[in-house]
Amino acid sequence: MFTIDVVTLFPEAFAPFVGLSIVGRAIEAGLVSVRYHHLLDELAAGERADDAPYGGGAGMVLRIEPIARTLDRIAREAPPGERRLIVVPSPSGRPLRQRDVERFSELERLVIVCGHYEGIDDRLGALFPIEEYSLGDFVLTGGEIPALAFMDATVRLVAGAVRPESLEHESFAAGLLDYPSFTRPAIFRGVEVPPVLLSGDHAKIAEWRREQSRLRTASRRPDLLGGALRGEEGA
């Protein structure tokens, strides 16, 4: 079973989303286990989860001790030789890509450490083999929202979580954005569905979708086209 461990100050933030998502269905199906580790549970009497930064400055920094204790416990309880990875949502991390979550889904355990306030004591990276990822060039209050995104993007790739045919033609599957989709009615406020989609000619529909995928990628994400073309050449 694929396991996700979330280290956080706010475990209650996850329940509403997980219960209504593909992640929740995967948990119910026994494909995935999600465990929440509340940092406050790792504090000794009189300890704080955060403290003022050395050198001064605004905000507070999450202390290393409770996080290290939590990660040590996760490692002790994990099976020997388990394939796992610790990831940290951070605006300093590299942008998360589809190839990253594909790699996550092939692991046995994904550990997500959620920062808060001004971040996490930077010694975390010196003590544990972490990888930092960003959702984009903007700042959030904490790591919980990115952690939900990491979870969703990863779990949907776990075998059995989503029908395989649903993953074949979606955005980034072949290095391109997905083609546009339409459903009933065929005409709405004067805007018509492309006639080819109503033709019943599956070969023409497939050709149209490939072309639309390429055009959409060229218009919205031209940076992706080079990788897609290299993939075709190597096929």
MARDREN-768777 format. One record per residue (C-alpha): residue in three letters; residue number from 1; x, y, z. Coordinates in steps of 0.5 Angstrom, whole numbers, plus 500, padded with zeros to 3 digits. Example, Ala and Ser with C-alpha at 12.3 -4.5 7.8 and 13.67 -1.06 7.14 Angstrom:
<'ALA', 1, <525, 491, 516>>
<'SER', 2, <527, 498, 514>>
***
This chain:
<'MET', 1, <500, 500, 500>>
<'PHE', 2, <502, 507, 498>>
<'THR', 3, <503, 511, 505>>
<'ILE', 4, <503, 519, 505>>
<'ASP', 5, <506, 522, 512>>
<'VAL', 6, <504, 529, 513>>
<'VAL', 7, <508, 533, 518>>
<'THR', 8, <504, 539, 520>>
<'LEU', 9, <502, 544, 525>>
<'PHE', 10, <495, 544, 522>>
<'PRO', 11, <492, 537, 521>>
<'GLU', 12, <485, 539, 521>>
<'ALA', 13, <486, 543, 515>>
<'PHE', 14, <486, 536, 511>>
<'ALA', 15, <480, 533, 512>>
<'PRO', 16, <475, 536, 508>>
<'PHE', 17, <479, 536, 502>>
<'VAL', 18, <481, 529, 503>>
<'GLY', 19, <474, 526, 505>>
<'LEU', 20, <471, 529, 498>>
<'SER', 21, <477, 527, 493>>
<'ILE', 22, <480, 522, 489>>
<'VAL', 23, <485, 521, 495>>
<'GLY', 24, <479, 519, 500>>
<'ARG', 25, <477, 514, 495>>
<'ALA', 26, <484, 511, 494>>
<'ILE', 27, <484, 511, 502>>
<'GLU', 28, <477, 507, 502>>
<'ALA', 29, <479, 502, 497>>
<'GLY', 30, <485, 501, 501>>
<'LEU', 31, <490, 503, 496>>
<'VAL', 32, <493, 509, 500>>
<'SER', 33, <494, 510, 507>>
<'VAL', 34, <495, 518, 510>>
<'ARG', 35, <497, 519, 516>>
<'TYR', 36, <498, 526, 520>>
<'HIS', 37, <503, 528, 525>>
<'HIS', 38, <501, 534, 529>>
<'LEU', 39, <508, 537, 531>>
<'LEU', 40, <505, 539, 538>>
<'ASP', 41, <505, 532, 540>>
<'GLU', 42, <512, 532, 539>>
<'LEU', 43, <513, 538, 544>>
<'ALA', 44, <516, 537, 551>>
<'ALA', 45, <513, 541, 557>>
<'GLY', 46, <515, 548, 556>>
<'GLU', 47, <517, 547, 549>>
<'ARG', 48, <514, 551, 543>>
<'ALA', 49, <514, 549, 536>>
<'ASP', 50, <517, 556, 533>>
<'ASP', 51, <521, 561, 536>>
<'ALA', 52, <524, 568, 533>>
<'PRO', 53, <530, 567, 528>>
<'TYR', 54, <537, 568, 530>>
<'GLY', 55, <540, 575, 527>>
<'GLY', 56, <533, 578, 528>>
<'GLY', 57, <528, 580, 523>>
<'ALA', 58, <520, 579, 523>>
<'GLY', 59, <516, 573, 524>>
<'MET', 60, <517, 566, 527>>
<'VAL', 61, <521, 560, 525>>
<'LEU', 62, <519, 553, 526>>
<'ARG', 63, <524, 549, 530>>
<'ILE', 64, <528, 543, 528>>
<'GLU', 65, <527, 539, 534>>
<'PRO', 66, <520, 537, 534>>
<'ILE', 67, <520, 536, 526>>
<'ALA', 68, <527, 532, 527>>
<'ARG', 69, <523, 527, 532>>
<'THR', 70, <517, 526, 528>>
<'LEU', 71, <522, 524, 522>>
<'ASP', 72, <526, 520, 526>>
<'ARG', 73, <519, 516, 529>>
<'ILE', 74, <517, 515, 522>>
<'ALA', 75, <523, 512, 520>>
<'ARG', 76, <523, 507, 526>>
<'GLU', 77, <516, 505, 524>>
<'ALA', 78, <517, 504, 517>>
<'PRO', 79, <519, 497, 514>>
<'PRO', 80, <527, 496, 513>>
<'GLY', 81, <529, 498, 506>>
<'GLU', 82, <523, 502, 504>>
<'ARG', 83, <523, 507, 498>>
<'ARG', 84, <521, 513, 501>>
<'LEU', 85, <522, 521, 500>>
<'ILE', 86, <521, 527, 504>>
<'VAL', 87, <519, 533, 501>>
<'VAL', 88, <518, 540, 503>>
<'PRO', 89, <513, 545, 500>>
<'SER', 90, <517, 552, 499>>
<'PRO', 91, <518, 558, 495>>
<'SER', 92, <525, 556, 495>>
<'GLY', 93, <524, 549, 492>>
<'ARG', 94, <524, 548, 484>>
<'PRO', 95, <517, 548, 481>>
<'LEU', 96, <514, 541, 481>>
<'ARG', 97, <513, 538, 475>>
<'GLN', 98, <509, 532, 473>>
<'ARG', 99, <515, 528, 472>>
<'ASP', 100, <516, 529, 479>>
<'VAL', 101, <509, 526, 482>>
<'GLU', 102, <510, 521, 477>>
<'ARG', 103, <517, 519, 481>>
<'PHE', 104, <513, 520, 488>>
<'SER', 105, <508, 515, 486>>
<'GLU', 106, <513, 510, 485>>
<'LEU', 107, <515, 510, 492>>
<'GLU', 108, <512, 506, 498>>
<'ARG', 109, <512, 512, 502>>
<'LEU', 110, <512, 520, 501>>
<'VAL', 111, <513, 524, 507>>
<'ILE', 112, <511, 532, 507>>
<'VAL', 113, <513, 537, 512>>
<'CYS', 114, <509, 543, 512>>
<'GLY', 115, <513, 549, 514>>
<'HIS', 116, <509, 555, 517>>
<'TYR', 117, <511, 562, 519>>
<'GLU', 118, <517, 564, 516>>
<'GLY', 119, <519, 557, 514>>
<'ILE', 120, <523, 552, 517>>
<'ASP', 121, <530, 552, 521>>
<'ASP', 122, <534, 551, 515>>
<'ARG', 123, <538, 545, 518>>
<'LEU', 124, <533, 540, 516>>
<'GLY', 125, <536, 539, 510>>
<'ALA', 126, <543, 538, 513>>
<'LEU', 127, <540, 533, 517>>
<'PHE', 128, <535, 529, 513>>
<'PRO', 129, <535, 528, 505>>
<'ILE', 130, <529, 532, 503>>
<'GLU', 131, <527, 535, 496>>
<'GLU', 132, <524, 542, 496>>
<'TYR', 133, <518, 544, 491>>
<'SER', 134, <514, 550, 489>>
<'LEU', 135, <507, 551, 486>>
<'GLY', 136, <509, 557, 483>>
<'ASP', 137, <513, 564, 484>>
<'PHE', 138, <508, 566, 490>>
<'VAL', 139, <508, 566, 498>>
<'LEU', 140, <503, 562, 502>>
<'THR', 141, <502, 562, 509>>
<'GLY', 142, <504, 555, 510>>
<'GLY', 143, <505, 548, 507>>
<'GLU', 144, <499, 545, 508>>
<'ILE', 145, <496, 548, 501>>
<'PRO', 146, <502, 545, 497>>
<'ALA', 147, <502, 539, 501>>
<'LEU', 148, <494, 538, 499>>
<'ALA', 149, <496, 539, 491>>
<'PHE', 150, <502, 534, 492>>
<'MET', 151, <498, 529, 495>>
<'ASP', 152, <492, 529, 490>>
<'ALA', 153, <497, 530, 484>>
<'THR', 154, <501, 523, 487>>
<'VAL', 155, <495, 519, 489>>
<'ARG', 156, <491, 520, 482>>
<'LEU', 157, <497, 516, 479>>
<'VAL', 158, <497, 510, 484>>
<'ALA', 159, <495, 504, 481>>
<'GLY', 160, <488, 503, 481>>
<'ALA', 161, <486, 510, 484>>
<'VAL', 162, <484, 513, 477>>
<'ARG', 163, <482, 509, 471>>
<'PRO', 164, <488, 508, 466>>
<'GLU', 165, <485, 511, 460>>
<'SER', 166, <483, 517, 464>>
<'LEU', 167, <491, 519, 465>>
<'GLU', 168, <493, 517, 458>>
<'HIS', 169, <491, 524, 454>>
<'GLU', 170, <491, 529, 460>>
<'SER', 171, <495, 535, 460>>
<'PHE', 172, <503, 533, 461>>
<'ALA', 173, <502, 526, 459>>
<'ALA', 174, <505, 526, 453>>
<'GLY', 175, <509, 533, 454>>
<'LEU', 176, <503, 537, 452>>
<'LEU', 177, <497, 540, 454>>
<'ASP', 178, <490, 537, 454>>
<'TYR', 179, <486, 538, 448>>
<'PRO', 180, <479, 542, 449>>
<'SER', 181, <473, 538, 452>>
<'PHE', 182, <466, 540, 450>>
<'THR', 183, <459, 537, 453>>
<'ARG', 184, <451, 538, 452>>
<'PRO', 185, <448, 542, 449>>
<'ALA', 186, <451, 542, 442>>
<'ILE', 187, <450, 550, 442>>
<'PHE', 188, <450, 555, 448>>
<'ARG', 189, <448, 562, 447>>
<'GLY', 190, <450, 562, 440>>
<'VAL', 191, <457, 558, 441>>
<'GLU', 192, <457, 551, 438>>
<'VAL', 193, <461, 545, 439>>
<'PRO', 194, <466, 544, 434>>
<'PRO', 195, <463, 540, 428>>
<'VAL', 196, <468, 534, 428>>
<'LEU', 197, <466, 532, 435>>
<'LEU', 198, <459, 531, 433>>
<'SER', 199, <461, 527, 426>>
<'GLY', 200, <462, 520, 429>>
<'ASP', 201, <469, 519, 425>>
<'HIS', 202, <473, 517, 431>>
<'ALA', 203, <480, 518, 427>>
<'LYS', 204, <478, 525, 425>>
<'ILE', 205, <476, 526, 432>>
<'ALA', 206, <483, 523, 434>>
<'GLU', 207, <487, 527, 429>>
<'TRP', 208, <483, 534, 431>>
<'ARG', 209, <485, 533, 439>>
<'ARG', 210, <492, 532, 437>>
<'GLU', 211, <492, 538, 433>>
<'GLN', 212, <488, 542, 438>>
<'SER', 213, <493, 539, 444>>
<'ARG', 214, <499, 542, 440>>
<'LEU', 215, <496, 549, 438>>
<'ARG', 216, <494, 550, 445>>
<'THR', 217, <501, 548, 448>>
<'ALA', 218, <504, 553, 443>>
<'SER', 219, <499, 558, 445>>
<'ARG', 220, <499, 557, 452>>
<'ARG', 221, <506, 554, 454>>
<'PRO', 222, <511, 554, 448>>
<'ASP', 223, <516, 552, 453>>
<'LEU', 224, <513, 545, 453>>
<'LEU', 225, <514, 544, 446>>
<'GLY', 226, <521, 542, 446>>
<'GLY', 227, <520, 536, 450>>
<'ALA', 228, <514, 533, 447>>
<'LEU', 229, <518, 534, 440>>
<'ARG', 230, <524, 530, 443>>
<'GLY', 231, <519, 525, 446>>
<'GLU', 232, <516, 524, 439>>
<'GLU', 233, <523, 523, 436>>
<'GLY', 234, <525, 518, 441>>
<'ALA', 235, <519, 514, 440>>
***
